[in-house]
Amino acid sequence: MGGDSIEFKQSSALTLGVELELQIVNTRNCDLTRGASELVALLGKRTHPGEVKPEITDSMVEVSTSVHERVGPMLEELCVVRDAVVEQADRLNLAIAGGGAHPFQRWSERRIYEGPRFKHLSELYGYLAKQFTVFGQHVHVGCASGDDALYLLHGLSRYVPHFIAFSASSPYYQGVDTAFDSSRLNSISAFPLSGRAPFILRWSDFVAYFDKMRTFGVVESMKDFYWDIRPKPEYGTVEVRVFDTPLSVEIAVALAAYTQMLCRYLIEERPFELSEDLYLVYGTNRFQASRFGLGGNLIDPVKHRQVELRDDILATLATLAPHAAALESEASRRLLEDRAREKVNDAGWMRGAYQRSRSLEDLVWQQTGLWRAGSSGR
Amino acid sequence: MKGFQFLPDWPLDGGPLLWFAVLLLAASLAGELASRWLKLPRIIGYVAAGAVLGPPGAGLIGAPELQTLRIFLEIAVGLILFELGQRIDLGWLRRNPWLLGASLLESALAFVAIFGVLWLLDTSPLLAAAAAAVGVATSPAVVTTVAKELGAQGQVTERLLLLTALNTVYAFLAVTMLFATLHLEYRGSWAAMLLHPLYVVGGSLLIAFIAAAAMLWLLQPLRKSEETQFILVAAMVVLAVMLAAEAKLSVAVTLLGFGVFTRLLDRHRRFVSLSFGRGGLLFVVMLFALTGASLDLKLLLAPATLFTAIAVIAARFAGKSIGVFALALPSALALRKASLLSIGLLPMSGLAIVSVQDTSALYPEFGARLAAVVLTVVAILEILGPLAAHFALRRAGEAQEL
């Protein structure tokens, strides 16, 4: 890739794919440990539906699903992949955990995965590359055209606080409670090309923008943009990247389902006019959600008023009911509704677990249990 | 000079404290030198400093001084074995049973290989078996110290530590059984032969369990910080070493068991997984310096013994390698890493010296004959072993980049 042009490869609308970046920890004190290369080598020898590949540090492994139209089969597939990863990790005495950041690892102890792209990133970004040991979920939604992808990109930005509050699972970082529900987003903000995409609505204009950026030497490929939401022309998708990796596959799939419902809603109903004004409140809303999770506030950029994030989420979920029915994802919609109503997210669960045991090691151990839960191996 | 009695006598007589300080200073400088300038493991420096200052070299530090310093050796061995015990995860053997197979196989083949070589060279079977049993053990001290120095983590490191802990236990079991056979040969008591191993293993595990339970209980009110925990652990380790020695049990099995039980019983991870940092290093440096000082380098000059020793080392390496390789793939280890793991297993336990001394104490005649061969092997591997482990972990790409 890193290619010459960024032709948008059309895909069938509203299809879904998910990538999850997972933590590899040792079973001794649950610190991050090396092992991605061995784990990937072992998994490569076996047949399983999804894909598993190494990421920037040797303490991270990424699993991804194939393309799905419905979340039901996606959940089944993800469970199979999860079980395969857990089973092989067991043979290597490694444990796998979800969560947006490791609660107590020291970034200076991380190693960068061997490989030219990763070596390059490490040289370019120095300590940032190692501090970037954070773990996210990426949701791809198929788009009929580049214009649709950009429409969805900017439309979804209105719901970025929802994504953050639901998925937040990085309250602890470098051994301390950060007071944030998602500290991971702060790590990403250090990168020059993070944040939001420029307000461009036509694919031809976006290509011009991209070419300009490449001529400047700012980027080499789309991969160099670390935006919260970005188009992925080679897949023909729009990619939502603000999610912390949840602690269990069930939540991961529910978040994918939520994204899919929202996309259907946006495409079919075109409920509000897109404008640069959407982004006036973007930073503030994003901060509120990552700091306070479901307890944060939201400034509605369309209706110009401040509401509780949770109320906004519940109202949105109610609106989405017909779309959930059409997409056969009512179960996911219910799950999220319950969590919003009870103000439960993974960050809250982690704080509760830590309160009980007073041990971050024990917290990570429980995270590995949550990830494993339902898997048959052990 | 009457009236100036407050002045000290000259020259000063520092006694053991002086030698402690001199040895520590020389060893740490030599370790730094080895690491910084020669890119070698620090252990080489520690051992060399001990050898140069001790009886093998300049003889500044003689046998009586070494005897007074031996207490540091015992504490160091205790700390290392405890740390190794609580670092390994026996649950891994359940999740990957081939690993247990590899462990048993490498130990068995090393035993058979050493026994075979010695037997071919016309050593009495009992002597050959005793030397082979001692040779099964990889050095926990060398392996843990090199792994820590490199900040190594990964499959080769984890497996090296696990296999080392296991083969140390096997070696002690085998040595104990052979002692029991000796009991029979020398004293003719069947009861002693049967009861001795049972007593050693059962007693060691009992003490280990009690020590672990007591320590976790004592840890409860303490703040969860490495410093406070280290002191408590050090005290408990010394206590366990003392009890095991006084009760004529196995210090190795007791302390490894202490570590393993500590981990198993600590369900709430109350216990900071200890890696003895600065405090522990003091004892480790002393351990290797004293090992260096106890080496009998003159043995290397006897061609017959030297030849036997080299044959034993080669056979041991071959046995361990075949064992590791045979089950590498089923136990999920790439062949390249299996070869590095085999090399990493090379260091031989300095505990061999202790067991030789113990044997000498129990059976003077037997011990003397065992000693020459084993001590020559130890002298060679005390240098070769750390180099091998260092090489293996670095080549596996598991060392921390510096």
Interface residues (C-beta under 8 A of the other chain):
Chain A: N26 T27 R28 N29 C30 T33 R34 G35 E38 A41 L42 Q88 D90 R91 L92 N93 E109 R111 E114 S357 R358 S359 E361 D362 W365 R378
Chain B: R87 D89 G91 W92 R95 N96 G151 Q153 G154 Q155 E158 K224 R263 H268 R269 R270 V272 S273 S331 A332 A334 G397 E398 Q400 E401
